[in-house]
């Protein structure tokens, strides 16, 4: 390690955010090492201008590292990505749930495997381009994850699984900036990715439709047709396979009539899609599993917090009733629309993230 400098590994995806994270830390006097994770064994045939993790993205990250004058590596996590992220994605849809692969990739690959690799490289810190901030009490006895300054880009939701040990070793340099400020700073530094579009798609799925990917990975038995039923059990038609539907879906049901129908539940046991009117999508509560309390100890009694049930959901006040150290029942004060099993439920008090887990069963 260079004398007087702390070594930090920056996870560089090839986008403007992680590139600016590396640039800022380099300017702050850290010994910065860039790394890109190679995740995909094969890329979709179609060009992916707004995806991530492609060969082109790795090339962009390498170019930025050259501009900054920092070392750059590519770490191969293809096998781990397939086993942990892609197989979970397939399994969740098979069960009638809607997964969030980006959260799992962060949790298992970036903040576990990549952090371990950084430690073996002699780095104390791992940094990313997430819009969030780590804050600590005096003497560093407890670390908290705080929402990013830019409410439109805040990404703390994707980071709920971070433990105290991991929070102590992470840097999020962009948490105090807006997206517009980050792009402006990248332009001022002559970074080639300053105007690169944000990643918006699932990196291993071509375009916005995940269904062709599942058709390639699932057997005919796993996507067999079944009944479309109302909540009262009335038969309305046939669906094309449970994995191709999600809660709140309206289009693609193939149902005639003037009344608009929405998917309100998926019954994998009966291979049935349950539909209802829009009002049937509003529920008060759900069970959450595999909770990680990142900022507080597992509560022994009920607490009140703001709960966010998907990335673009505005958090709403709810009671969290612990059932065990890592499970709880969440009850909103006001019903919320399209609470979806398989998605993450993240708990906040103000802008501080308390923890989160995975939505299991939705309750009336």
C-alpha positions in Angstrom: 0.0 0.0 0.0 1.2 3.5 -0.8 2.4 5.2 2.4 -0.2 7.6 3.7 -3.0 6.5 1.4 -5.9 4.2 2.1 -6.6 1.7 -0.6 -10.1 1.5 -2.0 -11.5 -0.8 -4.7 -14.3 0.8 -6.8 -16.8 -1.4 -8.5 -17.0 0.2 -12.0 -19.9 -0.8 -14.2 -19.0 1.4 -17.1 -21.6 4.0 -16.3 -21.3 7.7 -15.2 -22.1 7.0 -11.6 -19.4 4.5 -10.7 -16.9 6.4 -12.9 -17.5 9.5 -10.9 -17.2 7.6 -7.7 -13.8 6.5 -8.8 -12.8 10.0 -9.9 -13.9 11.7 -6.6 -12.1 9.2 -4.4 -9.0 9.5 -6.6 -9.1 13.3 -6.1 -9.6 12.9 -2.3 -6.3 11.1 -2.0 -7.3 7.5 -1.9 -5.3 4.8 -3.7 -8.0 3.8 -6.1 -8.2 0.5 -7.9 -11.1 -0.1 -10.4 -12.7 -3.4 -11.0 -15.6 -4.6 -13.2 -17.5 -7.8 -12.5 -17.9 -10.1 -15.5 -21.3 -11.7 -14.9 -22.8 -12.9 -18.2 -21.7 -16.0 -20.0 -23.3 -14.9 -23.2 -25.0 -11.6 -24.0 -28.4 -11.1 -25.7 -28.2 -10.8 -29.4 -29.8 -7.4 -29.5 -27.6 -4.3 -28.7 -28.1 -3.2 -25.1 -27.6 0.6 -24.9 -29.3 1.0 -21.6 -28.4 -2.3 -19.9 -25.3 -3.0 -17.8 -22.6 -5.6 -17.3 -21.9 -6.1 -21.0 -18.5 -6.3 -22.7 -19.0 -2.7 -24.0 -19.6 -1.6 -20.4 -16.4 -3.2 -19.2 -14.6 -1.5 -22.1 -16.1 1.9 -21.0 -14.9 1.2 -17.4 -11.4 0.4 -18.6 -11.3 3.7 -20.6 -12.3 5.7 -17.6 -9.7 4.0 -15.4 -7.1 4.9 -18.1 -8.2 8.6 -18.0 -8.0 8.6 -14.2 -4.6 6.8 -14.2 -5.7 4.0 -11.9 -5.2 0.2 -12.1 -8.1 -1.7 -13.5 -9.2 -5.4 -13.2 -12.0 -7.6 -14.4 -13.2 -10.1 -11.9 -15.1 -13.2 -13.3 -18.2 -14.0 -11.3 -20.1 -15.8 -14.1 -20.6 -19.0 -12.3 -21.7 -17.3 -9.1 -24.1 -15.0 -11.0 -25.7 -18.0 -12.7 -26.0 -20.0 -9.5 -27.2 -17.2 -7.2 -29.0 -14.6 -9.2 -30.3 -16.2 -12.4 -31.4 -19.4 -10.8 -33.2 -17.5 -8.1 -34.9 -15.3 -10.8 -36.2 -18.5 -12.5 -37.2 -20.2 -9.2 -39.2 -17.2 -8.0 -41.2 -16.8 -11.2 -41.9 -20.6 -11.1 -43.4 -20.1 -7.6 -45.6 -17.3 -8.7 -43.4 -14.6 -7.2 -41.8 -11.5 -8.8 -38.1 -11.3 -8.0 -35.7 -8.3 -7.8 -32.4 -9.7 -9.2 -30.5 -6.4 -8.7 -30.9 -6.6 -4.9 -29.6 -10.1 -4.8 -26.7 -9.3 -7.0 -25.7 -6.5 -4.7 -26.1 -8.6 -1.6 -24.4 -11.8 -2.6 -21.9 -10.7 -5.3 -21.0 -7.1 -4.9 -21.0 -6.7 -1.1 -19.9 -10.2 -0.2 -17.7 -11.7 -2.9 -16.3 -8.5 -4.3 -15.7 -7.0 -0.8 -13.8 -10.2 0.1 -11.7 -9.9 -3.0 -11.0 -6.3 -2.2 -9.9 -7.2 1.3 -7.5 -9.8 -0.2 -6.1 -7.1 -2.4 -5.2 -5.1 0.7 -8.1 -2.6 0.4 -9.9 -1.5 3.5 -12.8 0.0 1.5 -15.1 -1.0 -1.3 -16.9 1.9 -3.1 -19.8 2.0 -5.6 -21.8 4.6 -7.4 -25.0 4.1 -5.5 -26.9 7.2 -4.4 -26.9 6.6 -0.6 -24.8 7.6 2.3 -23.2 5.8 5.2 -23.2 7.7 8.5 -21.9 6.7 11.9 -22.2 7.6 15.5 -19.3 9.1 17.3 -16.4 6.6 17.7 -17.9 4.5 14.9 -19.9 2.2 17.2 -22.9 2.0 14.9 -23.3 2.6 11.2 -26.5 3.8 9.4 -27.5 3.9 5.8 -29.1 7.2 4.8 -31.1 8.0 1.7 -29.2 9.8 -1.0 -29.7 13.6 -1.5 -31.4 13.1 -4.9 -34.8 11.7 -4.0 -35.4 10.7 -7.7 -32.2 8.6 -7.7 -32.0 7.4 -4.1 -30.9 3.7 -4.2 -30.9 2.9 -0.5 -33.8 0.5 -1.2 -31.4 -1.8 -3.1 -29.0 -1.9 -0.1 -31.2 -3.0 2.8 -29.2 -6.2 3.3 -26.0 -4.5 4.3 -24.7 -5.6 7.8 -22.8 -3.4 10.2 -19.6 -5.1 9.2 -20.2 -4.3 5.6 -21.4 -0.8 6.2 -18.1 -0.1 8.0 -16.2 -1.0 4.9 -18.2 0.8 2.2 -18.0 4.2 0.6 -20.8 5.8 -1.4 -19.3 9.1 -2.7 -22.3 10.1 -4.7 -24.9 10.2 -1.9 -24.4 13.9 -1.3 -24.9 14.8 -5.0 -27.8 15.0 -7.5 -27.7 13.1 -10.7 -27.4 16.4 -12.7 -24.4 17.4 -10.5 -22.8 14.0 -11.2 -23.1 14.4 -14.9 -21.8 17.9 -14.8 -18.8 16.8 -12.8 -18.1 14.0 -15.3 -18.2 16.5 -18.2 -15.8 18.8 -16.4 -13.4 16.0 -16.0 -13.7 14.8 -19.6 -15.0 11.4 -18.8 -16.2 9.6 -21.9 -19.3 8.3 -20.1 -20.6 11.7 -19.0 -23.8 11.4 -21.2 -24.2 7.7 -21.2 -27.8 6.7 -20.5 -28.6 5.1 -17.2 -29.0 1.3 -17.0 -32.7 0.4 -16.8 -33.1 -3.2 -17.8 -32.3 -6.6 -16.3 -28.8 -7.3 -17.6 -29.4 -10.9 -18.7 -32.8 -10.3 -20.3 -33.2 -8.9 -23.8 -35.3 -5.7 -23.9 -38.1 -5.2 -21.3 -39.8 -8.5 -21.7 -38.5 -11.3 -19.4 -40.9 -13.9 -20.8 -38.7 -15.1 -23.7 -35.9 -15.7 -21.3 -38.1 -17.8 -19.0 -39.4 -19.8 -22.0 -35.8 -20.8 -22.7 -35.1 -21.9 -19.1 -38.4 -23.5 -18.0 -39.9 -26.8 -19.0 -43.3 -27.2 -20.7 -44.7 -28.5 -17.4 -43.5 -25.4 -15.5 -45.3 -23.1 -17.9 -48.4 -25.1 -18.5 -51.7 -23.3 -19.1 -54.2 -23.0 -16.2 -57.5 -21.3 -15.3 -58.0 -17.6 -14.8 -60.4 -17.2 -11.9 -62.1 -14.4 -10.1 -61.6 -14.1 -6.3 -65.0 -15.8 -6.0 -63.9 -18.8 -8.1 -65.6 -17.9 -11.4 -63.8 -19.2 -14.4 -63.0 -16.6 -17.0 -60.5 -18.2 -19.3 -57.1 -19.7 -19.6 -53.6 -18.3 -18.9 -50.4 -19.2 -20.6 -48.3 -20.1 -17.5 -48.0 -18.8 -14.0 -44.4 -17.4 -14.5 -45.7 -15.0 -17.2 -47.9 -13.0 -14.8 -47.4 -10.6 -11.9 -49.5 -8.8 -9.4 -51.2 -5.7 -10.8 -50.9 -6.8 -14.4 -53.8 -5.7 -16.7 -52.5 -6.2 -20.3 -52.1 -9.6 -21.9 -54.8 -11.4 -19.9 -56.8 -12.1 -23.1 -60.1 -11.5 -21.3 -63.0 -10.0 -23.2 -65.7 -7.8 -21.8 -66.1 -4.2 -20.7 -64.8 -4.7 -17.2 -61.0 -4.2 -16.7 -59.4 -7.1 -14.9 -56.2 -7.1 -13.0 -54.0 -9.9 -11.6 -54.6 -9.8 -7.8 -53.0 -13.1 -6.9 -51.1 -16.1 -8.3 -51.9 -19.5 -6.9 -49.0 -21.7 -8.0 -50.5 -24.7 -6.1 -53.6 -24.7 -8.3 -51.8 -23.2 -11.3 -54.4 -20.5 -11.3 -54.2 -16.7 -12.0 -56.7 -14.8 -9.8 -58.1 -11.6 -11.2 -60.3 -8.8 -9.8 -61.1 -5.2 -10.1 -58.5 -2.5 -9.3 -59.9 -2.1 -5.8 -58.9 -5.7 -5.0 -55.3 -4.8 -5.4 -55.3 -2.7 -2.3 -54.1 -4.6 0.8 -53.3 -3.6 4.4 -50.6 -6.2 5.3 -48.2 -8.9 4.5 -45.6 -11.2 6.0 -42.0 -10.5 5.4 -39.2 -13.1 5.6 -35.4 -13.2 5.8 -35.2 -9.7 7.4 -31.9 -8.1 7.9 -31.8 -5.3 10.5 -28.9 -3.3 9.2 -29.0 -0.3 11.6 -30.8 -1.7 14.7 -31.0 -4.9 16.7 -33.9 -7.2 15.9 -36.8 -5.5 17.8 -38.5 -7.4 20.6 -41.7 -5.5 20.3 -43.8 -3.8 17.6 -42.4 -0.7 16.1 -43.7 2.0 13.7 -41.8 2.8 10.6 -42.3 3.9 6.9 -42.3 0.9 4.7 -41.4 0.8 1.0 -42.6 -2.2 -1.0 -40.9 -1.6 -4.3 -38.3 0.8 -5.7 -40.7 3.5 -7.0 -43.2 3.1 -4.1 -43.5 6.1 -1.8 -43.0 4.7 1.7 -46.1 4.7 3.9 -46.5 4.4 7.7 -47.0 0.8 9.0 -46.6 -1.2 12.2 -44.0 -4.0 12.1 -44.8 -6.8 14.5 -41.9 -9.2 15.0 -42.7 -12.9 14.6 -39.1 -14.1 15.0 -35.6 -12.6 14.7 -36.0 -12.5 10.9 -39.7 -12.4 10.1 -42.5 -10.0 10.8 -46.1 -9.0 10.0 -46.4 -5.5 8.4 -49.7 -3.7 8.6 -50.1 -0.4 6.8 -52.3 2.4 8.3 -53.8 2.8 4.8 -54.1 0.0 2.2 -51.4 0.0 -0.5 -51.7 -1.1 -4.1 -50.1 -4.2 -5.7 -48.0 -5.5 -2.8 -46.1 -8.3 -4.5 -44.6 -11.5 -3.1 -40.9 -11.8 -4.0 -40.3 -8.0 -3.9 -38.3 -6.4 -1.0 -40.0 -4.5 1.8 -37.6 -1.9 3.3 -38.1 -0.1 6.6 -37.2 3.5 7.3 -37.5 6.1 10.0 -37.0 9.4 8.3 -34.2 9.0 5.9 -32.4 6.3 7.9 -32.8 2.7 6.7 -33.6 0.3 9.6 -33.6 -3.0 7.6 -35.7 -5.0 5.2 -36.7 -8.4 4.0 -38.7 -10.2 1.3 -42.4 -10.1 1.0 -43.9 -13.6 1.5 -47.7 -13.7 1.8 -50.1 -10.7 1.3 -53.0 -10.5 3.7 -56.4 -8.8 3.6 
